[in-house]
Amino acid sequence: MTAKKKKKLRNNEYYSTQDLYDDLYKRSKKGEKFTDLLSIIQSKENIKLAYRNLKNNKGSKTKGVNKTTIENISNEKTDNMVTYVQNRLKNYTPHKVRRVEIPKPNGKLRPLGIPTMEDRLIQQCVKQVLEPICEAKFYNHSYGFRPNRSTHHAIANAYHRINQNKMHYVVDIDIKGFFDNVNHSKLLKQMWSLGIRDKNLIKIISKMLKAEIKGIGIPTKGTPQGGILSPLLSNIVLNELDWWIASQWEYMKTRHKYAELRKYDNRQKLRALQERSNLKEIFIVRYADDFKIFCKDPKTAQKIFIATKNWLKERLDLEISSEKSKITNLRKNYSEFLGIKIKAIKKANKYVVKSKLTQKSKESVKQSIRKALIEIKKNPTQATITKLNSVILGLHNYYKVASHVSQDFHDIWWNGLNYTFMCRSIQKHLKENTPKNQTFNKFYNGYKSKTYGIGTVSMFPPFFVKTKPPMNFNRDINNFTKEGRMLIHNNLKEIDIRILKKLMENPIIGQSVQLNDNRISLYVAQKGMCALSKTKLYLNNMEVHHKKPKELNGTDEYNNLIIITYEIHKLIHAKTDKTIQKYMEIIKPNKKLLKDINKYRKLAGNNVLN
C-alpha cells in the first residue's frame, strides 16, 4: 500500500470518524438499511475530513466554472466552511459542470465533467459515508476505484485463472461509452437495493447526476468522469453484474453447506459442483468497466457471451461494442487487459501465462520517455533528469508484472528512443559513469553498464527492468475493520489520542480551515512534541507558529507552520528586554535550542539572542 493511501486512511483517525465508518460497514454486512445518512454526511467531523482528503487530491487546483480552487476554501474559517456545506445540503442545487476533453491513447477525446470545488467538497462528504456501506456489499474480484486494490491485483487474478484454474477461454466485452450511458433511475434503484434508503440523500445524488454541463445542457444519463463520486457510483452499477456472474458458479447456492478448509477457501463446494452438476466454471475479473470472464471451454464461453450481452441490455440498459467484444482462445491468441496482453503458452506439460505490453502501451511508454528527454534537451539540469527518472520508474513499476517486460522495454528503447537520447544537444550535457544513489541501487540492482547523468544524478536505465509477478489481493486487508487496518498500519501509538481529539473538536477561532487542519497533521508528525525543545505538548501549552509571519506575507501552508510550547513562542516574538529575560529564565535553553529559537526570531524580524 502506498504512503499516500496510508495517509488517507489515517486521516479518518485524526478526525475520530473511523469508528463511525466501521459501524456503517458492520451494519451493511448484516444487511441493515440506512435511512438517516444525511445527518452523518453533514456532521462537522465528516466535512472537515472531506476537506483534508480533498486538499491533497491531484485535481484540487483544477478550476470549475466559478474558477474556485482548494486554496479559496483553505482560506475560509473552519466554522464558515462547515456552515456553508450544511446550508447547501439543506436545499441542494449543484453548480454547472465544466466540460473538458482529454486525449485518449487511440487519438480520440475523453470527455470529463469538472464540478466546482464547492461541489467536489460536498461529493467527498457523501463518498466518505457511502463507501463503507458499499464496500460491505461489493464483490471481491472487482478492483477498480476501491480501497487497497489496484490494477496489479486484477492482473494477478487473471494470471491465477489461467495458471491454476486452467481457464483458457476468455470473454471480452466492451461496454459502449459506459460512463456516459449509465441509466440514472436504475442506478438510484441499485443504491436502494444496497440499503441506502435515505430519501433526502437519494434526491441529492439524483441532482448531482443531472447537474447542467455548461454549453451542453442537462444530462439524462451517465456518471461523468471527473466527479469525486462517479467512480463509486460506477462500481454500484456494475456490482450487480459481478454478483450475477458469481452466482452462476462461485456463489451458486447449494442445498448442502460445505465446510471451508481455511478462510475464504470454498474448494470443497466447487469440487462438488464439478462432480455432481452440469454447471460450468466461470469467473469474472473486473477493473472499472474493463472486465474479463474466464471459462474452460468454447461452448461455455459462447453461452456466457450471449447471456452477458443480453443481461447488460435488459438489466442495465447498456449496449456492447460488437467490434471490440469477442471470445479469445488464449492458447492461440492474446487478450488485452489493462495495458498488457495475455496468452497461455505450453511449458512442459501445462499451460502458463505469457504476457507483454500491448502496442498502445508501447507507444504510450515511448511518448512519455521521449517527452521527458526533450525536456532535458531544453533545460539540462538535475531537476529534469530527476523528472525523467520518476517517469521511467513509474512505467517500470506498472508494467513489471508482464512476463516479457524486459524484452518490450528493450525494443521500445532501441527502436527510436536511443536516437533521441544520443542526439548531440542532449549528450553534450551528460557525464558518463555518474554515481548510483540509494534509489538507483534499490530498483536497478545488477545493472552493470555505463551510467549517464547531470551533476550527481544518474539517469535510470529505461531498458533495464525485471519481471515481478503480481500478488493477489489479500482479503483480510480492510479499511473498515480494526484487524484489516492493522495489516496496513499501526494505529497512532506515539501520541496522546485525547489531545488529538480535542484539537479536532476545538479549532482555533478566527483561523483558516487550512491552519486548523495542518495543526492536526503537525501534532501527529511531531509525535506530540514541541518542534524545537522536543518536550511533550499539552493542550494548554502549545502554539502554532508561522515560520514566516503572516504580516510578512507568510501563509497557513503546512511547510510554513510548526507547533511549539507557549513559552518558546513568546520568546520568539519577544521584543522588550524584560519579556526576553522572563522567558529565558523559564526556558533555560541550551546552545542548540537557542540556535533554533534565534533562527525563527530572525525570520520574524527580531534580533538574535546571546
PANUTI-75491 format. One line per 10 residues: number of its first residue (from 1); their letters; for each residue y, x negated, z negated of C-alpha. Coordinates in steps of 0.5 Angstrom, whole numbers, plus 2048, in hexadecimal, padded with zeros to 3 digits. Last residue first. Layout:
<rs>
NUM	A	Y/X/Z ~ ...
</rs>
This chain:
<rs>
610	NLVNNGALKR	847/7D2/7D2 ~ 849/7D9/7D5 ~ 84B/7D9/7DC ~ 851/7DD/7DE ~ 850/7E5/7E1 ~ 850/7E7/7E8 ~ 84A/7EC/7E7 ~ 846/7E7/7EB ~ 849/7E1/7E7 ~ 846/7E5/7E1
600	YKNIDKLLKK	840/7E6/7E4 ~ 83E/7DF/7E5 ~ 841/7DD/7DE ~ 83C/7E2/7DB ~ 836/7DE/7DE ~ 839/7D8/7DC ~ 83A/7DA/7D5 ~ 832/7DD/7D5 ~ 830/7D6/7D8 ~ 834/7D2/7D2
590	NPKIIEMYKQ	832/7D6/7CC ~ 836/7DD/7CB ~ 838/7DE/7C4 ~ 838/7E6/7C5 ~ 83C/7E9/7BF ~ 840/7E2/7BF ~ 842/7E2/7C6 ~ 843/7EA/7C6 ~ 849/7E9/7C1 ~ 84C/7E3/7C3
580	ITKDTKAHIL	84D/7E6/7CA ~ 850/7EC/7C7 ~ 855/7E8/7C3 ~ 856/7E3/7C9 ~ 858/7E9/7CE ~ 855/7EA/7D4 ~ 84E/7ED/7D3 ~ 84A/7F0/7D9 ~ 844/7EB/7D9 ~ 844/7EB/7D1
570	KHIEYTIIIL	844/7F3/7D1 ~ 83E/7F3/7D6 ~ 83B/7EE/7D1 ~ 83C/7F2/7CB ~ 839/7F9/7CF ~ 833/7F5/7D1 ~ 832/7F4/7D8 ~ 82F/7F8/7DE ~ 831/7F5/7E5 ~ 834/7F8/7EB
560	NNYEDTGNLE	837/7F6/7F2 ~ 830/7F5/7F5 ~ 82E/7FC/7F4 ~ 834/7FF/7F7 ~ 83A/802/7F3 ~ 83F/7FE/7F7 ~ 844/7F9/7F5 ~ 84B/7FA/7F9 ~ 84F/7F5/7F4 ~ 850/7FB/7EF
550	KPKKHHVEMN	849/7FD/7F0 ~ 847/7F6/7EC ~ 843/7F1/7F0 ~ 83D/7F0/7EB ~ 83E/7F7/7E9 ~ 83B/7F8/7E2 ~ 836/7FE/7E0 ~ 837/7FE/7D8 ~ 831/7FE/7D3 ~ 832/7FE/7CB
540	NLYLKTKSLA	831/806/7C9 ~ 82B/807/7CE ~ 828/800/7CB ~ 826/7FA/7D0 ~ 822/7F4/7CD ~ 824/7ED/7CE ~ 824/7E9/7D4 ~ 82B/7E7/7D3 ~ 82E/7E8/7DA ~ 82A/7ED/7DD
530	CMGKQAVYLS	829/7F1/7D7 ~ 822/7F3/7D6 ~ 81E/7FA/7D8 ~ 81A/7F6/7DD ~ 820/7F4/7E1 ~ 81D/7F8/7E7 ~ 81C/7FE/7E3 ~ 823/7FE/7E0 ~ 825/7FC/7E7 ~ 822/802/7EA
520	IRNDNLQVSQ	825/807/7E5 ~ 82C/805/7E6 ~ 82B/805/7ED ~ 82A/80D/7ED ~ 830/80D/7E8 ~ 834/809/7ED ~ 833/80C/7F3 ~ 834/813/7F1 ~ 83B/811/7EF ~ 83E/810/7E8
510	GIIPNEMLKK	842/816/7E5 ~ 83D/817/7DF ~ 838/811/7DE ~ 831/815/7E0 ~ 82D/818/7DA ~ 826/81A/7DC ~ 824/814/7E0 ~ 827/80F/7DB ~ 824/813/7D5 ~ 81D/813/7D9
500	LIRIDIEKLN	81E/80B/7DA ~ 81F/80A/7D2 ~ 819/80E/7D0 ~ 815/80B/7D6 ~ 817/804/7D2 ~ 815/7FF/7D7 ~ 80F/7FA/7D8 ~ 80A/7FF/7D9 ~ 80C/803/7DF ~ 806/805/7E2
490	NHILMRGEKT	801/801/7E5 ~ 801/801/7ED ~ 7FD/804/7F3 ~ 7F6/805/7F0 ~ 7F9/807/7E9 ~ 7FC/80D/7ED ~ 7F6/810/7EF ~ 7F4/810/7E8 ~ 7FA/813/7E6 ~ 7F9/818/7EB
480	FNNIDRNFNM	7FF/81B/7F0 ~ 800/814/7F4 ~ 7F8/814/7F6 ~ 7F4/80E/7F7 ~ 7ED/810/7F6 ~ 7EC/812/7FD ~ 7EC/80B/7FF ~ 7EE/80B/806 ~ 7E9/806/80B ~ 7EB/7FF/80C
470	PPKTKVFFPP	7ED/7FC/813 ~ 7E9/7F6/815 ~ 7EE/7F0/816 ~ 7EE/7ED/81C ~ 7F2/7E6/81C ~ 7F8/7E5/820 ~ 7FB/7DF/823 ~ 7FE/7E1/82A ~ 805/7E2/827 ~ 806/7DC/823
460	FMSVTGIGYT	80B/7DD/81D ~ 811/7D9/81F ~ 813/7D3/819 ~ 819/7D4/815 ~ 81C/7CD/812 ~ 821/7CD/817 ~ 81F/7D0/81E ~ 818/7D1/81F ~ 812/7CE/823 ~ 80B/7CD/821
450	KSKYGNYFKN	806/7C9/824 ~ 7FE/7CB/824 ~ 7FA/7CB/81E ~ 7FA/7D2/81C ~ 7F5/7D3/816 ~ 7F9/7D7/811 ~ 7FD/7DC/815 ~ 7FF/7E1/810 ~ 7FF/7DD/80A ~ 801/7D7/80D
440	FTQNKPTNEK	807/7DA/810 ~ 809/7DE/80A ~ 809/7D7/806 ~ 80D/7D3/80B ~ 80B/7CF/811 ~ 810/7C9/812 ~ 813/7C8/819 ~ 80E/7C5/81E ~ 812/7C5/824 ~ 81A/7C7/824
430	LHKQISRCMF	81D/7CD/828 ~ 824/7CD/82A ~ 823/7CA/831 ~ 81C/7CE/832 ~ 820/7D5/832 ~ 825/7D4/838 ~ 820/7D0/83B ~ 81B/7D5/83C ~ 814/7D4/839 ~ 814/7DA/835
420	TYNLGNWWID	816/7DF/83A ~ 810/7DB/83E ~ 80C/7DC/839 ~ 80D/7E3/838 ~ 80A/7E5/83F ~ 803/7E5/840 ~ 801/7DF/83B ~ 804/7E3/835 ~ 801/7EA/836 ~ 7FA/7E7/838
410	HFDQSVHSAV	7FA/7E3/832 ~ 7FC/7E9/82E ~ 7F6/7ED/831 ~ 7F1/7E8/830 ~ 7F3/7E7/829 ~ 7F3/7EF/828 ~ 7EB/7EF/82A ~ 7E8/7F3/824 ~ 7EF/7F7/823 ~ 7F1/7F8/81C
400	KYYNHLGLIV	7F6/7F2/81D ~ 7FA/7F7/821 ~ 7FF/7F9/81B ~ 7FF/7F3/817 ~ 800/7EF/81E ~ 806/7F3/820 ~ 809/7F3/81A ~ 808/7EB/819 ~ 80B/7EA/820 ~ 811/7EF/81F
390	SNLKTITAQT	813/7EB/818 ~ 812/7E5/81B ~ 817/7E6/821 ~ 81C/7E8/81B ~ 81B/7E2/818 ~ 81C/7DE/81E ~ 823/7E2/81F ~ 825/7E0/818 ~ 823/7D9/819 ~ 828/7D9/81E
380	PNKKIEILAK	828/7D9/826 ~ 82D/7DF/828 ~ 82C/7E1/82F ~ 826/7DD/830 ~ 823/7DF/829 ~ 825/7E7/82B ~ 821/7E6/832 ~ 81B/7E4/82E ~ 81C/7EA/829 ~ 81C/7EF/830
370	RISQKVSEKS	816/7EB/833 ~ 812/7EC/82C ~ 813/7F4/82C ~ 812/7F4/834 ~ 80B/7F1/834 ~ 809/7F5/82E ~ 80B/7FB/831 ~ 808/7F9/838 ~ 801/7F7/834 ~ 801/7FE/830
360	KQTLKSKVVY	802/802/837 ~ 7FC/7FE/83A ~ 7F8/800/834 ~ 7F6/7FA/82F ~ 7EF/7F9/82E ~ 7E9/7FB/82A ~ 7E1/7FA/82B ~ 7DE/7FE/826 ~ 7D6/7FD/825 ~ 7D0/800/828
350	KNAKKIAKIK	7C9/7FE/825 ~ 7C3/7FA/827 ~ 7C6/7F3/828 ~ 7CE/7F5/82A ~ 7CF/7FB/82F ~ 7D6/7FD/82F ~ 7DA/803/82D ~ 7E1/803/82F ~ 7E8/804/82C ~ 7EF/803/82F
340	IGLFESYNKR	7F4/802/82A ~ 7FB/805/82A ~ 7FA/80A/825 ~ 7F3/80C/828 ~ 7F1/80B/830 ~ 7EA/80C/832 ~ 7E6/807/836 ~ 7E1/809/83B ~ 7D9/808/83C ~ 7D6/808/835
330	LNTIKSKESS	7DC/80C/832 ~ 7DA/812/836 ~ 7E1/815/837 ~ 7E3/81C/837 ~ 7EA/81E/839 ~ 7F1/821/838 ~ 7F6/81D/83B ~ 7F7/821/842 ~ 7F5/827/83F ~ 7FA/827/83A
320	IELDLREKLW	7F9/82C/834 ~ 7FD/832/832 ~ 7FE/834/82B ~ 7FF/83C/829 ~ 7FC/839/822 ~ 7F6/83E/821 ~ 7F4/840/829 ~ 7F7/83A/82C ~ 7F4/835/828 ~ 7EE/838/827
310	NKTAIFIKQA	7ED/839/82E ~ 7EE/832/82F ~ 7EA/830/829 ~ 7E4/834/82C ~ 7E4/831/833 ~ 7E4/82A/830 ~ 7DF/82C/82B ~ 7DA/82E/830 ~ 7DB/828/834 ~ 7DA/823/82F
300	TKPDKCFIKF	7D4/827/82C ~ 7D1/826/833 ~ 7D3/81F/834 ~ 7CF/81D/82E ~ 7D1/819/827 ~ 7D8/81C/826 ~ 7DF/81A/824 ~ 7E5/81E/824 ~ 7EB/81A/825 ~ 7F2/81B/823
290	DDAYRVIFIE	7F9/81A/824 ~ 7FE/81F/822 ~ 7FF/81C/81B ~ 7F9/817/81A ~ 7F3/81A/81B ~ 7EC/818/81A ~ 7E7/81E/81B ~ 7DF/81E/81A ~ 7DA/822/81E ~ 7D2/822/81D
280	KLNSREQLAR	7CE/827/820 ~ 7CB/82D/81D ~ 7C4/82F/81E ~ 7C2/82F/817 ~ 7BD/82D/812 ~ 7BD/825/814 ~ 7C4/824/815 ~ 7C7/829/810 ~ 7C2/826/80B ~ 7C5/81F/80D
270	LKQRNDYKRL	7CC/821/80C ~ 7CB/824/805 ~ 7C7/81E/803 ~ 7CD/81A/806 ~ 7D2/81D/802 ~ 7D5/817/7FE ~ 7DC/818/7FC ~ 7DB/815/7F5 ~ 7D3/813/7F5 ~ 7CC/815/7F6
260	EAYKHRTKMY	7D0/81C/7F7 ~ 7CB/822/7F6 ~ 7CA/827/7FB ~ 7CC/82F/7FA ~ 7C7/833/7FD ~ 7C9/839/801 ~ 7CD/835/806 ~ 7D5/835/808 ~ 7D6/830/80D ~ 7DB/82B/80B
250	EWQSAIWWDL	7D9/825/80F ~ 7D6/829/815 ~ 7DA/82F/818 ~ 7DF/830/812 ~ 7E2/829/813 ~ 7E4/82B/81A ~ 7E8/832/817 ~ 7EA/82D/811 ~ 7EE/829/815 ~ 7F0/82E/81A
240	ENLVINSLLP	7F3/832/814 ~ 7F7/82B/812 ~ 7FA/82B/819 ~ 800/830/817 ~ 801/82D/810 ~ 801/826/812 ~ 806/828/817 ~ 80A/82B/811 ~ 80A/824/80D ~ 80C/820/813
230	SLIGGQPTGK	812/825/814 ~ 815/825/80D ~ 819/81F/80E ~ 81C/821/815 ~ 81C/81C/81B ~ 816/820/81F ~ 818/827/820 ~ 813/82C/81D ~ 812/831/823 ~ 813/838/825
220	TPIGIGKIEA	819/83D/826 ~ 81E/837/826 ~ 826/839/825 ~ 82A/836/82A ~ 82B/830/82F ~ 831/82D/82E ~ 831/82C/827 ~ 82A/82E/824 ~ 82A/834/820 ~ 826/834/81A
210	KLMKSIIKIL	820/839/81B ~ 81B/834/818 ~ 81F/833/812 ~ 820/83B/811 ~ 819/83C/811 ~ 819/837/80B ~ 81E/83A/807 ~ 81A/841/808 ~ 814/83E/806 ~ 817/83B/800
200	NKDRIGLSWM	81A/842/7FE ~ 813/845/7FF ~ 810/840/7FA ~ 809/841/7FC ~ 807/83A/7FE ~ 7FF/83B/7FC ~ 7FC/838/803 ~ 7FB/83E/806 ~ 803/840/805 ~ 804/839/809
190	QKLLKSHNVN	800/83B/80E ~ 803/841/80F ~ 80A/83D/810 ~ 807/839/815 ~ 804/83F/819 ~ 80B/842/819 ~ 80F/83C/81B ~ 80A/83A/821 ~ 80A/833/822 ~ 80C/831/829
180	DFFGKIDIDV	811/82C/829 ~ 80D/827/824 ~ 806/828/828 ~ 809/827/82F ~ 803/828/833 ~ 7FD/827/82E ~ 7F9/821/830 ~ 7F1/822/82F ~ 7EC/81C/82F ~ 7E5/81E/82E
170	VYHMKNQNIR	7E1/818/82C ~ 7DA/816/82E ~ 7D7/810/82B ~ 7D5/813/824 ~ 7D0/80D/821 ~ 7D2/80F/81A ~ 7D3/808/817 ~ 7D6/805/81D ~ 7DA/80A/821 ~ 7DC/80F/81B
160	HYANAIAHHT	7DE/809/817 ~ 7E2/806/81C ~ 7E6/80D/81D ~ 7E7/80D/815 ~ 7E9/805/815 ~ 7EE/808/81B ~ 7F1/80D/816 ~ 7F1/809/810 ~ 7F5/804/815 ~ 7FA/809/817
150	SRNPRFGYSH	7FC/80A/810 ~ 7FB/80E/809 ~ 7FE/80D/802 ~ 802/813/803 ~ 801/817/809 ~ 805/817/80F ~ 7FF/816/814 ~ 7F8/815/811 ~ 7F4/81B/811 ~ 7ED/81A/80F
140	NYFKAECIPE	7ED/81D/808 ~ 7EF/824/80A ~ 7F5/826/807 ~ 7F5/82B/801 ~ 7F7/827/7FB ~ 7FC/823/7FF ~ 800/82A/801 ~ 801/82B/7FA ~ 803/824/7F8 ~ 808/824/7FF
130	LVQKVCQQIL	80B/82B/7FD ~ 810/828/7F8 ~ 812/822/7FB ~ 813/825/801 ~ 818/82A/7FF ~ 81D/825/7FC ~ 81C/821/802 ~ 81E/827/806 ~ 824/828/802 ~ 826/820/803
120	RDEMTPIGLP	825/821/80A ~ 829/827/80A ~ 82F/823/807 ~ 82E/81D/80C ~ 82F/822/812 ~ 828/823/816 ~ 826/81F/81B ~ 822/822/821 ~ 81E/81D/825 ~ 81C/81E/82C
110	RLKGNPKPIE	817/819/82F ~ 819/816/836 ~ 814/814/83B ~ 813/80D/83D ~ 80C/80D/83B ~ 80D/809/835 ~ 812/80E/833 ~ 81A/80E/833 ~ 81E/811/82E ~ 822/818/82E
100	VRRVKHPTYN	827/81A/829 ~ 828/821/828 ~ 82D/822/822 ~ 82B/828/81D ~ 830/82E/81B ~ 831/82F/814 ~ 82B/833/810 ~ 82D/839/80C ~ 82A/83A/805 ~ 82D/83F/801
90	KLRNQVYTVM	82B/83D/7FA ~ 829/836/7FD ~ 830/834/7FF ~ 832/835/7F7 ~ 82C/831/7F4 ~ 82E/82B/7F9 ~ 835/82B/7F8 ~ 834/82C/7F0 ~ 82F/826/7F0 ~ 834/822/7F5
80	NDTKENSINE	83A/823/7F0 ~ 836/822/7EA ~ 835/81B/7ED ~ 83C/819/7EF ~ 83C/818/7F6 ~ 83D/811/7F9 ~ 836/811/7FB ~ 836/817/7FF ~ 83B/814/803 ~ 837/80E/804
70	ITTKNVGKTK	831/812/806 ~ 834/814/80C ~ 839/819/80F ~ 83B/81A/816 ~ 83B/821/816 ~ 836/822/81C ~ 831/81D/818 ~ 832/816/817 ~ 82D/811/816 ~ 82E/80D/810
60	SGKNNKLNRY	828/80F/80C ~ 824/80E/812 ~ 820/808/80F ~ 81F/80C/809 ~ 821/808/803 ~ 826/80E/801 ~ 821/813/802 ~ 81D/812/7FC ~ 822/811/7F7 ~ 826/817/7FA
50	ALKINEKSQI	820/81B/7F9 ~ 81E/819/7F2 ~ 825/81B/7F0 ~ 824/822/7F3 ~ 81D/822/7F0 ~ 820/820/7E9 ~ 826/825/7E9 ~ 821/82B/7EB ~ 822/82E/7F2 ~ 81B/82D/7F4
40	ISLLDTFKEG	818/82F/7EE ~ 81B/836/7ED ~ 81A/837/7F5 ~ 812/837/7F3 ~ 812/83D/7F0 ~ 80C/841/7F3 ~ 806/83C/7F3 ~ 7FF/83E/7F4 ~ 7F9/83B/7F1 ~ 7F3/838/7F5
30	KKSRKYLDDY	7F1/833/7EF ~ 7F3/82D/7F4 ~ 7FA/830/7F4 ~ 7FA/830/7EC ~ 7F9/829/7EC ~ 7FD/827/7F1 ~ 803/82B/7EE ~ 802/828/7E8 ~ 802/821/7EA ~ 808/823/7EE
20	LDQTSYYENN	80B/825/7E7 ~ 808/81F/7E3 ~ 80B/81A/7E8 ~ 812/81D/7E8 ~ 815/819/7E2 ~ 81A/816/7E6 ~ 818/80F/7E6 ~ 811/811/7E6 ~ 812/814/7ED ~ 816/80E/7F0
10	RLKKKKKATM	80F/80A/7EE ~ 80C/80D/7F4 ~ 812/80B/7F9 ~ 812/804/7F6 ~ 80A/804/7F7 ~ 80B/806/7FF ~ 811/801/800 ~ 80C/7FC/7FD ~ 807/7FD/802 ~ 800/800/800
</rs>
